[in-house]
């Protein structure tokens, strides 16, 4: 699997592209600096580097950076806990993939980075990620810290207000696979089944960690 190559079925890639294109618009506060179309193009065609430094707080209150995970493969997913369908579906698939990797799951660290730090406190994340897999790590932080992480992974997100303080967050929903040195291997589009993730992750489990 080459870097930047989509690691799932073409039909799912097309669905992800259509979903992203539907999200375009101006960029108010709590929104990506760049348009949905521009960021989709960067990810889908490997036009820009994916991944990079971040500093966030996990559900136990520990400050975490990308350096903490060197020597492990990473599954990185951006979303929010109030997401009604896409996020829980993809997180469930990640959890199932971890189970099916068996002993190899110890070499894989799944990360769930919230795009809604206003509501997704570490305490709330702790309850949420526990529903999907014991190794799933939830990360939150200031709006600026979250934006920096999202920018590094070319994630599109936009707060959509309903009035009276209620809102949702439109966002791209790729699952990023990173190698043991934090380098980008590829992405799984939303809706990728656990079996497909395992098929693409397993060949990387035999590699020796770089420290």
N, C-alpha and C positions, 0 to 999 in steps of 0.2 A: 504494500500500500504506500503510494508516494505521498509526500507532504502536500497538503492542500487539495487532495483528491477526495471527492465525496465518497463516503464509505457506506452507502446504502442504495436502495433501488431508485432508478430515474424518476418513477412516478411520484415518489415521496419528495424528491428534490423539486419537481415541478410544483407540487402542492405548497411546499415551503416558500418557493419564490412568489407564488400568487398571494400567499398570506402576507408576506413582507411588503409587496407592492401595494397592497390594500391599506397599509398603515401609514403611508406618506403624509406629509403635512409640515406646518411650521414647527419651530422648536422652542416652546416655552420652557419655564423652569421645570426641573425633574424630567427632562427629556434629553435624548441624545443630541449632540451638537450637529450631527449630520443626518441626512435624510435616509429613510428606509431603503430607497432604491440604491443609493450610493453604498450603503453598508452591505446590502445583499450582494451587490456586484463584487465587493471586496472579498466576501467569504466564498461565494459560489465559484468564483473563477480564480481564487488564490492570487488576487492582485496586490494584496498587502500582507505584511506579517500578521500572524494571529498569536495572541498571548503576550504576556509581559508582566512587569512588576505590579503587585498589589499589596495593600496592607489593610486587613479587615479583622473583625472580631468574630470568633466562633461562638456557638451556642453555650459554651461553658465560660465565656468571658476571656478567653485567651486571644492575644493578638497574633494573627497569622499572616505570613507573607508567602509568596510563591516559593521562596527558598526552603521553607519547612518541608516541602514535599519532594525534594530532590531524591532520586532513587526509586520513586514510585511512578507508575502510569497514573494519569489524571483523567477523570471524566468530569468535565466542567459544564454546569448547567445554570443558566440565569433565568429567574422567574420571580414569583411572589406567592406567598402562602394563601392569599385570597383568590388566586386564579381558579376559576370554576372547573376547568376540564383539561386543558393542554398540559399544564404543569404537573398535576397529580398523575396523569396518564404516563407522561415521560419519566417521572420519578419512580413510578411503580415498575416501569420497564428496566430502569437502571438497577433497582433493587433485585429484580428477578435475574438480571444478568450477573450481578455479584454472586447470588446464590448458585447459579449454574457454573460459575468459574471454579467453584470448590475451593481447594487449597490455594489456587492461583489468585483468589480475591485479595489475599494479603498483600499482593504486589500492586493493587489498584486502589486509589483513593478517590471516591466520588465527592464532588463539591457542589453544593447548591448555594449560589450567590443571589441574594435578594435584590430586586430592582425597586423595592418598596420599603426602604429603611424606616420610614415614618411609622409604619404599623408593625413591621417585622423586627421586633426587638429580639435580643438573643434568647430571652425566656420563651417567647412565642415560637421562635425557630426550634428550640429544643423539643417542644411538644410536637411540632410539625414533622421534622426530619425523622424522628423516632418511628413514625408510622410506616416508613418506607424501607429503611435498612439501618442496622446498628452502626455501620461504618460511614453512613452518609453524614457529611459535615456541613452544617449551615453556617453561612458567613454573612455578616451585616456590617454596617459602619455609617459614617456620615454620608450625606448626599454626595459630597465631593469624592470621597473614597470609593463609593459605589460607582460613580460615573467614571472614575479613572480605570477601574477594573473593566467596566463595560466597554469603554473606548479601546482598551488593549485587545479585547476579543471581538471587536467590531460588532457589538450588540446594539440593535435598535430598540429603544423603549420610549414610551410617551404616556404621561399621565393624562387620563381622560376623566374630567369631572362631570358628575351627574347632578350636582347641586346638594345643598344642605350637608356639605362635608363628605359626601359619598363619592367614591371614584374607583376606577379600575386602572390597570396599566397594560396598554398594548405593548407587545414586545416580540422580537424574533425568538425562536425557540430551538436553536441548534444545540446539540450535545457535542462538545469539543473533546477530542482525544489528544492528550499531550504525552510526550515520551518522558523517560526518566530524568532527562535534563531540562524539562520544561519546554521542549520544542514541539511545535504543532505537527500532528500526524494527519488529521482530517476531522470530519464532522459527521454526525448522524443527524438527519433531518427529523423533525417532530413526527412521532408515530412509528419510529423504527422499533421492531419487535426485539425482545431480549435475545432471541436466538441469533439474530443478525449481529448484534453488538458482540456477543460472545465469539462468534465466528471471526470477527475482525480484531478483537482484543487478544485472543489466545496466542497468535503467533508472536506477539511482543512479550509474552511472559517469560520466555526462555532467555531474554537478554540479560546481561550482567549490569547491575546498577552502576551508574557513574557517580562518584561522590566528590 
